Amino acid sequence: MTIVDNDSFLEGDFVVYPTHGVGKVASIERQRIAGYELELFVITFDRDRMTLRVPVPKARLSGLRKLSSPTVMESALEKLRGRAKVKRAMWSRRAQEYEAKINSGDPVSIAEVVRDLHRNANQPDQSYSERQIYEAALERLASELAAVEAILPEQATQKLEKLLDAA
């Protein structure tokens, strides 16, 4: 995962915050907090109706990054075409690993989760928690794909599901 210089985020840029996904830099503002003057990136996440303020000096440490390049997104889509790798570990351990991959913000890791938890019509049903993790990963990957390709999130989701069903 590549992290860019903090100065390169501008108002209106789409960015990825690892634990929340794709957001938009609404503004860069100065605020006085606990007696200190801080410069903050104000990032809005429309889907979650959430606003996040990240101190400019801490942006790199927090994992805030620009959208993935088309090349990185293609690598993620390539992962979806591969065979699912189902580990024999207990579900609780696998669930933790999947959550960590989703929260890493890395589209290739998120694609691995989507691929591993995707179920075709001829496969057994998923448990509730498997379905929740799958949907979270799919939504996170689709939102970045939509932003990178400038398409609607629904179109990105359809594109991902088409790739998964063809694999």
C-alpha positions as CSV (number, residue, x, y, z in Angstrom):
1,M,0.0,0.0,0.0
2,T,1.5,3.3,-1.0
3,I,1.0,6.4,1.1
4,V,1.4,9.8,-0.5
5,D,2.6,13.1,0.8
6,N,0.0,14.8,3.0
7,D,0.3,18.1,1.1
8,S,-1.1,16.5,-2.0
9,F,-4.6,16.2,-0.7
10,L,-6.8,19.0,-2.0
11,E,-10.4,20.0,-1.4
12,G,-12.6,17.8,-3.5
13,D,-10.2,14.9,-3.7
14,F,-11.4,11.4,-3.1
15,V,-9.3,9.6,-0.5
16,V,-9.3,6.3,1.3
17,Y,-9.3,6.1,5.1
18,P,-8.5,2.4,5.9
19,T,-11.2,1.7,8.4
20,H,-14.0,3.7,6.7
21,G,-13.3,3.4,2.9
22,V,-13.7,6.1,0.3
23,G,-14.4,9.7,1.4
24,K,-14.0,13.1,0.0
25,V,-11.9,15.9,1.3
26,A,-14.5,18.5,2.1
27,S,-12.1,21.1,3.4
28,I,-8.8,21.7,5.0
29,E,-9.3,23.9,8.1
30,R,-7.6,25.2,11.2
31,Q,-9.1,24.5,14.6
32,R,-8.0,25.3,18.1
33,I,-8.2,22.0,20.1
34,A,-7.0,21.8,23.7
35,G,-5.0,25.0,23.4
36,Y,-3.2,23.9,20.2
37,E,-3.8,25.2,16.7
38,L,-4.2,22.3,14.3
39,E,-4.6,22.0,10.6
40,L,-7.2,19.3,9.7
41,F,-8.4,17.4,6.7
42,V,-12.2,17.3,6.9
43,I,-13.3,14.2,5.2
44,T,-16.9,13.3,4.5
45,F,-18.3,9.8,3.9
46,D,-21.7,10.4,2.2
47,R,-22.8,6.7,2.4
48,D,-22.4,6.7,6.2
49,R,-23.3,10.3,6.7
50,M,-20.1,10.7,8.6
51,T,-17.4,13.4,8.9
52,L,-13.9,12.7,10.0
53,R,-11.3,15.2,10.9
54,V,-7.7,14.0,10.5
55,P,-4.8,16.2,11.7
56,V,-2.6,16.9,8.6
57,P,0.6,15.8,10.4
58,K,-1.1,12.5,11.4
59,A,-2.6,11.7,7.9
60,R,0.3,9.5,6.8
61,L,0.3,7.6,10.1
62,S,-3.4,7.1,10.0
63,G,-3.1,5.4,6.6
64,L,-5.0,8.1,4.7
65,R,-4.2,7.7,1.0
66,K,-5.3,8.8,-2.5
67,L,-7.5,6.4,-4.5
68,S,-5.7,3.4,-6.0
69,S,-4.4,3.7,-9.4
70,P,-6.1,1.8,-12.2
71,T,-3.2,-0.7,-12.2
72,V,-3.8,-1.5,-8.5
73,M,-7.5,-1.9,-9.1
74,E,-6.8,-4.2,-12.0
75,S,-4.6,-6.3,-9.6
76,A,-7.6,-6.4,-7.2
77,L,-10.0,-7.5,-9.9
78,E,-7.5,-10.2,-11.0
79,K,-7.7,-11.6,-7.4
80,L,-11.4,-12.0,-7.9
81,R,-10.8,-14.2,-10.9
82,G,-8.7,-16.6,-8.8
83,R,-9.8,-19.6,-6.8
84,A,-11.1,-19.1,-3.3
85,K,-8.7,-20.1,-0.6
86,V,-10.6,-21.5,2.3
87,K,-8.4,-22.0,5.4
88,R,-9.2,-24.7,7.9
89,A,-8.8,-22.4,10.9
90,M,-11.8,-21.9,13.1
91,W,-14.3,-19.3,11.9
92,S,-13.5,-16.8,14.7
93,R,-9.8,-16.7,13.7
94,R,-10.7,-16.4,10.0
95,A,-13.2,-13.7,10.7
96,Q,-10.5,-11.7,12.6
97,E,-8.2,-12.1,9.6
98,Y,-10.9,-11.0,7.1
99,E,-11.8,-7.9,9.3
100,A,-8.1,-7.0,9.4
101,K,-7.8,-7.2,5.6
102,I,-10.9,-5.1,5.1
103,N,-9.7,-2.5,7.6
104,S,-6.2,-2.4,6.0
105,G,-7.8,-0.4,3.2
106,D,-5.7,-2.3,0.6
107,P,-8.0,-3.1,-2.4
108,V,-6.0,-6.3,-3.2
109,S,-6.5,-7.7,0.4
110,I,-10.2,-6.7,0.3
111,A,-10.6,-8.5,-3.0
112,E,-9.2,-11.6,-1.4
113,V,-11.9,-11.5,1.3
114,V,-14.6,-11.0,-1.3
115,R,-13.3,-13.9,-3.4
116,D,-12.9,-16.2,-0.4
117,L,-16.4,-15.5,1.0
118,H,-18.3,-15.3,-2.3
119,R,-20.9,-18.1,-2.8
120,N,-22.2,-19.2,-6.1
121,A,-25.8,-20.5,-6.5
122,N,-24.5,-24.1,-6.3
123,Q,-22.6,-23.6,-3.0
124,P,-23.9,-23.9,0.6
125,D,-25.4,-21.0,2.4
126,Q,-23.3,-18.6,4.5
127,S,-23.7,-17.9,8.1
128,Y,-24.9,-14.5,9.2
129,S,-21.4,-13.3,10.2
130,E,-19.9,-14.6,6.9
131,R,-22.5,-12.7,5.0
132,Q,-21.9,-9.5,7.0
133,I,-18.1,-9.6,6.4
134,Y,-18.6,-10.5,2.7
135,E,-21.0,-7.5,2.2
136,A,-18.7,-5.1,4.1
137,A,-15.8,-6.2,1.9
138,L,-17.8,-6.0,-1.3
139,E,-19.1,-2.6,-0.5
140,R,-15.7,-1.3,0.4
141,L,-14.1,-2.6,-2.8
142,A,-17.1,-1.4,-5.0
143,S,-16.9,2.1,-3.5
144,E,-13.2,2.4,-4.4
145,L,-13.7,0.9,-7.9
146,A,-16.6,3.3,-8.5
147,A,-14.5,6.3,-7.5
148,V,-11.5,5.1,-9.6
149,E,-13.6,4.4,-12.7
150,A,-16.0,7.3,-12.2
151,I,-19.1,5.0,-12.2
152,L,-22.0,4.6,-9.8
153,P,-21.4,2.2,-6.8
154,E,-24.2,0.0,-8.0
155,Q,-22.5,-0.4,-11.4
156,A,-19.2,-1.2,-9.6
157,T,-20.9,-3.8,-7.5
158,Q,-22.5,-5.4,-10.6
159,K,-19.1,-5.5,-12.3
160,L,-17.5,-7.2,-9.2
161,E,-20.3,-9.8,-9.0
162,K,-20.1,-10.5,-12.7
163,L,-16.4,-11.3,-12.3
164,L,-17.0,-13.5,-9.3
165,D,-19.8,-15.5,-11.0
166,A,-17.5,-16.0,-14.0
167,A,-14.6,-17.3,-11.9
